[in-house]
Amino acid sequence: MTGPNRWTGIVSTAGLGVLFAAAIADQAVALAGSWGVASWRLGGPAAVVVCVLALLRHRHPAWTAAGGLAVAAVAIVVARLAGLPAEPGPPMTLGLMVLTGTAVRVLPAAQAGAIAAAGLALVTGRLVVDPPDGTGGVSAVAVLSAAALAAAVVVGRSLRTLDARAATTAERVRREERLELARELHDIVAHHITGMVIQAQAAQIVARRDPADAAEPLAGIEAAGTEALAAMRRVVGLLRDTGDAPPVSPGPERLDELVKRFGTRGPKARLHAAGGEDWPPEVTSTVYRIVREALTNVRRHAPQAGSVTVTVAEEAGEVTVQVDDDAPPGPARPHHRAGYGLVGMRERVETLGGALTAGPRPGGGWTVRAVLPLTESR
């Protein structure tokens, strides 16, 4: 994980650790007043092990889940034979919920099913072997443990479904972006080849009159061929169905017009741009689309922003485009607010050999930044 996702993971893990510690301390206090602290000499260490495995679940979800269930199974059997408080207690159950839910969400279907079945079998087995309570019924703690593990399986399965839908949507966006980029590159290459054909015809005519004068059109053919090859590199790996729609419409409005139009209906917008006169068409169109997508996200997700700054610059053979807004941080600014539009933009940028990042600014607001190389494009 990098950037905002990394810090989100750290904060969530820390919060989960605090929750585990509170649950372990609470059970220790409860047992001290009933069974005595010595009665938890098995359950305490076992609960700590399961909770630690839960905190490490993202590194090895299969092994940590299997390990946590194994520890819980041993604790249940030993506690039953030794006459100790029944396990799993609340802290261990909480750790098992996290382990099981995560495994069901992220593991392959067969492994996820095995972990879910093992977890449910574990708590069901406790219901069978647990001694009845004072009224002759099943222990309430045992019932809560079974319900908690069942809920973890249901939540994990629901999150798995949502993840699959998100992945499908992201892949569709990437594919659409590849198709559109392929159409643009098709038009670019066709333009270069048409010029090469015209210059080749001119070279033939000139060569008949004076072969020495044919060098100039031949040099033009060479230059056009080099540009066509550079553009063709970007077609490699792109898919284009035979039933694709016709090429996209002519080029978009100018960047300054886009920013000006945004400023009339949204926050105040400023443009600082340099270069662009001799950029390849695919770079120019990508810069435009990045700015358009970023401005759309500001209007959609950060209407409280007071200003937006768009910066486009060329330096050391690279084009840098950056869009900054100053919206205050808050619940309306989740880390994923960029949506699927920037998924397509990232696909386009990476296809051109560049990189795109998006995330919150240290002092508030949001930044979208892309770097596109020119050396391979010219």
ZAROVEX-752049 format. One record per residue (C-alpha): residue number from 1; x, y, z. Coordinates in pm, 1 decimal. Example, Ala and Ser with C-alpha at 12.3 -4.5 7.8 and 13.67 -1.06 7.14 Angstrom:
2
  pos        xx        yy        zz
    1    1230.0    -450.0     780.0
    2    1367.0    -106.0     714.0
This chain:
378
  pos        xx        yy        zz
    1       0.0       0.0       0.0
    2     113.8     353.9     -74.1
    3      -3.3     705.9       1.1
    4    -348.2     748.1     160.6
    5    -423.8     374.0     148.8
    6    -113.1     299.6     354.9
    7    -210.0     545.4     628.8
    8    -568.1     419.8     626.4
    9    -439.0      66.5     684.2
   10    -213.3     181.0     968.8
   11    -494.2     369.6    1142.0
   12    -742.9      83.4    1104.3
   13    -492.0    -171.0    1235.3
   14    -409.7      52.0    1532.8
   15    -779.0      95.7    1611.4
   16    -833.9    -277.7    1589.4
   17    -539.5    -335.3    1822.8
   18    -691.5     -99.7    2080.0
   19   -1024.0    -283.9    2051.5
   20    -853.7    -620.5    2103.9
   21    -661.6    -491.4    2406.9
   22    -980.4    -352.6    2562.3
   23   -1164.0    -682.1    2507.8
   24    -879.4    -884.2    2663.8
   25    -858.1    -650.2    2963.6
   26   -1236.0    -659.2    3010.9
   27   -1245.0   -1038.6    3017.6
   28    -948.8   -1052.5    3255.9
   29   -1131.6    -822.9    3499.2
   30   -1453.8   -1023.9    3464.7
   31   -1279.1   -1356.0    3534.7
   32   -1084.5   -1208.7    3826.3
   33   -1413.7   -1144.1    4003.8
   34   -1561.0   -1486.6    3933.1
   35   -1328.4   -1774.7    3845.2
   36   -1010.8   -1599.4    3954.1
   37    -730.3   -1465.6    3734.5
   38    -549.1   -1803.8    3742.6
   39    -841.2   -1962.1    3556.0
   40    -746.6   -1769.0    3242.1
   41    -392.2   -1903.4    3221.5
   42    -495.4   -2084.9    2902.0
   43    -755.1   -1851.7    2753.9
   44    -553.5   -1532.3    2802.1
   45    -243.6   -1630.4    2601.8
   46    -460.9   -1803.9    2341.3
   47    -672.3   -1488.8    2295.3
   48    -357.6   -1276.4    2258.5
   49    -219.8   -1511.6    1990.9
   50    -545.7   -1505.9    1793.0
   51    -571.3   -1125.7    1815.1
   52    -209.2   -1080.1    1702.6
   53    -275.6   -1308.4    1405.9
   54    -579.7   -1093.8    1324.9
   55    -359.5    -782.5    1317.1
   56    -124.0    -959.2    1072.5
   57    -402.8   -1096.6     852.7
   58    -325.9    -885.9     543.2
   59      21.3   -1036.3     503.9
   60     -91.5   -1400.5     498.3
   61    -473.7   -1420.7     518.1
   62    -487.9   -1797.0     466.7
   63    -220.2   -1892.7     719.1
   64    -329.0   -1645.0     985.4
   65    -691.7   -1759.8     960.6
   66    -593.0   -2126.0     975.8
   67    -359.4   -2056.2    1267.6
   68    -624.0   -1864.0    1460.7
   69    -881.6   -2141.3    1414.1
   70    -628.1   -2405.2    1520.9
   71    -541.2   -2212.7    1838.4
   72    -911.0   -2170.4    1916.1
   73    -979.8   -2541.2    1860.2
   74    -701.1   -2642.3    2098.5
   75    -820.3   -2389.6    2357.4
   76   -1177.2   -2524.4    2340.6
   77   -1067.0   -2884.7    2395.5
   78    -813.9   -2811.4    2672.6
   79   -1051.6   -2578.6    2858.3
   80   -1325.2   -2843.6    2847.0
   81   -1096.0   -3119.7    2977.5
   82    -929.7   -2902.1    3245.2
   83   -1253.0   -2751.1    3374.0
   84   -1146.4   -2397.3    3284.3
   85   -1373.9   -2118.7    3151.3
   86   -1512.4   -2220.0    2811.9
   87   -1340.5   -2090.8    2502.9
   88   -1347.5   -1902.7    2276.2
   89   -1423.0   -1607.7    2498.8
   90   -1520.8   -1262.3    2367.4
   91   -1164.3   -1145.8    2281.6
   92   -1081.5   -1464.8    2094.7
   93   -1418.7   -1458.4    1919.6
   94   -1351.4   -1100.9    1806.9
   95   -1014.1   -1204.1    1662.1
   96   -1171.8   -1504.9    1489.8
   97   -1437.7   -1278.4    1336.8
   98   -1171.1   -1053.9    1183.2
   99    -965.6   -1349.5    1056.9
  100   -1263.0   -1534.5     911.1
  101   -1424.6   -1230.0     753.1
  102   -1099.5   -1122.7     590.6
  103   -1028.6   -1473.6     460.2
  104   -1377.4   -1503.9     310.6
  105   -1334.5   -1164.4     145.3
  106    -988.7   -1195.9     -12.2
  107    -894.7   -1563.6     -53.8
  108    -972.7   -1777.5    -360.4
  109   -1318.5   -1934.1    -347.5
  110   -1202.3   -2281.5    -237.2
  111    -982.7   -2151.8      45.0
  112   -1243.8   -1896.6     154.3
  113   -1507.9   -2168.4     169.2
  114   -1279.7   -2395.8     371.3
  115   -1201.8   -2122.8     626.2
  116   -1569.3   -2030.2     658.6
  117   -1670.4   -2394.3     705.8
  118   -1394.7   -2450.9     963.4
  119   -1494.6   -2142.2    1161.5
  120   -1861.8   -2234.3    1166.0
  121   -1776.4   -2594.8    1257.8
  122   -1561.8   -2466.1    1543.6
  123   -1834.4   -2260.5    1708.2
  124   -2096.5   -2525.5    1634.5
  125   -1876.1   -2780.7    1808.7
  126   -1858.3   -2554.9    2110.1
  127   -2235.7   -2541.1    2123.1
  128   -2238.9   -2921.9    2136.1
  129   -1970.5   -2972.8    2402.3
  130   -2036.7   -2660.2    2611.6
  131   -2197.4   -2746.1    2946.4
  132   -2548.8   -2603.2    2986.6
  133   -2606.3   -2291.8    3192.5
  134   -2785.1   -2281.1    3523.5
  135   -3129.2   -2295.7    3359.9
  136   -3048.9   -2607.4    3161.2
  137   -3016.3   -2416.8    2831.8
  138   -2722.7   -2352.0    2603.6
  139   -2462.7   -2103.8    2724.1
  140   -2535.2   -1752.0    2604.2
  141   -2164.3   -1694.9    2536.6
  142   -2157.1   -2000.9    2311.4
  143   -2459.6   -1875.8    2118.6
  144   -2304.2   -1529.7    2078.2
  145   -1978.3   -1685.0    1953.1
  146   -2166.2   -1885.4    1691.1
  147   -2369.4   -1581.7    1584.1
  148   -2055.4   -1367.3    1564.4
  149   -1870.2   -1612.6    1338.1
  150   -2178.0   -1651.7    1117.7
  151   -2201.8   -1272.5    1089.3
  152   -1832.5   -1253.2     998.2
  153   -1887.2   -1502.8     715.7
  154   -2188.3   -1307.6     585.4
  155   -2006.1    -972.6     599.8
  156   -1696.7   -1119.1     434.5
  157   -1908.8   -1265.7     155.4
  158   -2089.3    -934.7     102.9
  159   -1760.7    -742.0      84.7
  160   -1625.9   -1003.8    -157.0
  161   -1923.3    -939.6    -385.3
  162   -1871.8    -562.7    -367.4
  163   -1499.7    -602.5    -444.2
  164   -1580.2    -819.4    -745.5
  165   -1825.3    -561.7    -877.9
  166   -1572.9    -282.3    -828.0
  167   -1302.9    -483.4   -1007.4
  168   -1540.0    -554.3   -1296.2
  169   -1630.9    -187.7   -1325.4
  170   -1266.4     -80.0   -1311.7
  171   -1173.9    -332.2   -1581.7
  172   -1457.0    -207.9   -1801.2
  173   -1335.7     150.2   -1758.7
  174    -978.8      46.8   -1844.5
  175   -1096.0    -139.6   -2152.8
  176   -1304.8     153.1   -2274.4
  177   -1005.6     381.7   -2226.1
  178    -782.2     143.9   -2421.5
  179   -1033.9     130.4   -2705.6
  180   -1061.2     506.8   -2722.8
  181    -684.6     548.6   -2710.9
  182    -649.8     286.0   -2982.5
  183    -887.9     481.7   -3203.4
  184    -693.4     803.6   -3147.4
  185    -364.3     632.2   -3222.0
  186    -514.7     473.0   -3530.9
  187    -598.4     819.4   -3661.3
  188    -249.1     947.1   -3574.0
  189     -71.0     662.9   -3750.5
  190    -302.5     691.0   -4050.5
  191    -209.7    1059.0   -4075.0
  192     164.4     978.9   -4074.4
  193     129.5     700.8   -4330.3
  194     -75.8     922.4   -4560.1
  195     202.6    1181.7   -4547.6
  196     461.2     913.4   -4621.5
  197     267.0     795.9   -4927.8
  198     236.4    1151.0   -5062.1
  199     607.3    1218.3   -5008.7
  200     699.9     886.9   -5171.1
  201     496.4     979.0   -5478.9
  202     666.2    1319.3   -5488.2
  203    1008.2    1153.9   -5457.3
  204     938.0     934.7   -5759.0
  205     845.2    1238.0   -5969.4
  206    1151.0    1434.1   -5854.1
  207    1383.0    1137.0   -5911.4
  208    1278.6    1113.6   -6274.1
  209    1382.0    1475.9   -6333.8
  210    1685.5    1499.1   -6108.6
  211    1784.9    1209.4   -5878.8
  212    1994.9    1442.9   -5662.7
  213    1685.7    1638.0   -5556.0
  214    1512.2    1323.4   -5425.5
  215    1703.7    1338.0   -5095.1
  216    1469.1    1594.1   -4936.3
  217    1141.0    1402.1   -4983.0
  218    1317.0    1081.7   -4878.4
  219    1425.0    1250.9   -4554.0
  220    1064.6    1356.3   -4496.7
  221     953.3     996.9   -4545.1
  222    1209.5     884.9   -4287.8
  223    1092.0    1143.7   -4032.8
  224     727.4    1055.1   -4084.0
  225     809.0     685.4   -4050.9
  226     991.4     748.0   -3722.0
  227     694.1     935.9   -3582.0
  228     456.4     663.3   -3697.5
  229     666.7     394.4   -3528.8
  230     673.0     592.0   -3202.9
  231     294.7     615.6   -3208.7
  232     258.2     250.4   -3303.0
  233     443.0     145.7   -2986.5
  234     142.9     264.6   -2792.3
  235     -90.5      40.4   -2987.6
  236      88.0    -271.3   -2865.0
  237    -122.4    -439.8   -2600.0
  238    -435.1    -240.2   -2676.9
  239    -749.0    -429.1   -2776.1
  240    -989.1    -313.9   -3041.1
  241   -1302.3    -512.2   -3128.9
  242   -1408.9    -537.5   -3492.4
  243   -1744.2    -388.6   -3398.8
  244   -1601.1     -73.6   -3242.0
  245   -1773.5     252.8   -3300.2
  246   -1623.8     503.1   -3545.8
  247   -1327.7     712.9   -3431.0
  248   -1394.9     978.4   -3174.1
  249   -1497.3    1324.6   -3274.1
  250   -1239.9    1594.7   -3351.7
  251   -1015.1    1733.2   -3081.3
  252   -1159.6    1890.6   -2766.3
  253   -1181.7    2256.1   -2681.8
  254    -864.4    2429.7   -2573.6
  255    -744.8    2384.7   -2218.2
  256    -790.1    2750.3   -2128.5
  257   -1149.3    2736.8   -2249.9
  258   -1214.9    2427.8   -2037.5
  259   -1078.8    2593.8   -1722.1
  260   -1263.7    2917.3   -1791.9
  261   -1592.4    2733.3   -1845.1
  262   -1543.6    2542.3   -1518.5
  263   -1481.9    2867.9   -1330.2
  264   -1813.4    3014.4   -1444.5
  265   -2010.5    2732.7   -1278.8
  266   -1785.2    2621.5    -996.6
  267   -1500.8    2740.3    -773.7
  268   -1260.0    3002.2    -903.5
  269   -1017.4    2830.4   -1142.9
  270    -669.0    2939.2   -1254.5
  271    -455.6    2794.4   -1532.8
  272     -76.3    2810.7   -1546.8
  273      34.3    2646.0   -1870.1
  274     353.2    2638.7   -2072.4
  275     450.1    2450.3   -2386.4
  276     221.3    2229.6   -2589.3
  277     289.0    2365.1   -2935.1
  278     480.7    2058.9   -3056.2
  279     349.0    1788.3   -2827.6
  280     228.6    1466.1   -2992.7
  281    -150.9    1451.9   -3031.4
  282    -187.7    1163.4   -2786.9
  283      -8.1    1363.2   -2516.1
  284    -213.5    1676.6   -2581.3
  285    -542.9    1485.9   -2565.7
  286    -436.2    1303.0   -2249.1
  287    -346.1    1628.1   -2072.1
  288    -685.7    1768.5   -2162.6
  289    -871.8    1463.2   -2041.4
  290    -683.9    1451.6   -1710.4
  291    -773.5    1814.4   -1640.2
  292   -1134.1    1757.6   -1743.0
  293   -1170.5    1450.7   -1519.9
  294   -1006.1    1625.4   -1223.5
  295   -1231.3    1930.0   -1257.3
  296   -1536.5    1705.6   -1286.7
  297   -1438.4    1535.3    -960.9
  298   -1398.4    1871.6    -786.9
  299   -1746.9    1978.2    -892.1
  300   -1896.2    1642.6    -796.5
  301   -1716.4    1562.4    -471.1
  302   -1580.2    1892.1    -338.2
  303   -1833.3    2168.5    -403.7
  304   -1706.4    2347.2     -90.9
  305   -1371.6    2416.9    -260.7
  306   -1296.1    2787.2    -296.8
  307   -1043.0    2767.4    -577.9
  308    -880.0    2525.1    -818.3
  309    -535.5    2561.3    -973.0
  310    -439.8    2381.8   -1295.1
  311     -68.6    2370.0   -1374.7
  312      73.0    2229.7   -1698.8
  313     446.0    2248.0   -1762.7
  314     715.4    2089.7   -1978.9
  315    1060.4    2021.4   -1838.7
  316    1340.4    1774.7   -1911.2
  317    1144.0    1588.6   -2176.1
  318     833.2    1543.9   -1958.7
  319     492.6    1705.9   -1937.1
  320     357.2    1754.1   -1585.8
  321     -10.2    1830.2   -1530.0
  322    -139.8    1896.5   -1179.3
  323    -482.9    1997.9   -1051.0
  324    -510.8    2124.9    -690.5
  325    -820.9    2229.0    -499.9
  326    -848.7    2378.7    -150.8
  327   -1160.3    2206.3     -17.3
  328   -1141.6    2149.6     360.7
  329   -1101.3    1790.0     479.6
  330   -1410.4    1615.1     601.8
  331   -1639.0    1314.4     559.7
  332   -1727.8    1431.5     209.2
  333   -1369.4    1374.9      97.2
  334   -1306.3     996.3     115.9
  335    -979.5     868.1     -27.7
  336   -1160.4     693.0    -308.9
  337   -1351.4     998.7    -424.0
  338   -1165.7    1009.2    -754.7
  339   -1394.4     728.3    -873.4
  340   -1353.1     525.6   -1189.0
  341   -1281.6     822.2   -1417.6
  342    -923.3     840.8   -1294.0
  343    -892.8     463.6   -1327.3
  344    -929.0     514.1   -1700.6
  345    -695.5     811.8   -1692.8
  346    -431.3     609.8   -1507.8
  347    -461.1     337.7   -1772.3
  348    -412.1     592.7   -2049.5
  349    -118.7     763.2   -1874.9
  350      60.2     435.8   -1800.0
  351       9.1     320.7   -2158.8
  352     195.6     633.3   -2268.1
  353     480.2     551.4   -2027.1
  354     379.8     801.9   -1757.1
  355     244.3     792.7   -1402.7
  356     -64.0     937.3   -1232.5
  357    -133.9     990.9    -862.8
  358    -432.9    1132.3    -675.8
  359    -479.9    1198.4    -306.4
  360    -536.1    1452.4     -29.0
  361    -300.8    1745.8      20.4
  362    -125.6    1789.2     358.0
  363    -302.6    2117.0     435.4
  364    -642.6    2017.1     300.8
  365    -778.6    1979.4     -47.5
  366    -699.9    1728.0    -318.1
  367    -428.7    1686.9    -581.9
  368    -428.0    1503.3    -912.2
  369     -84.1    1485.6   -1073.5
  370      32.6    1315.6   -1392.3
  371     373.7    1300.9   -1558.0
  372     393.7    1212.1   -1927.6
  373     723.3    1149.8   -2112.6
  374     781.7    1325.8   -2443.5
  375    1101.2    1151.3   -2552.1
  376     920.7     837.8   -2666.2
  377     639.9    1031.9   -2825.2
  378     834.4    1255.2   -3063.0
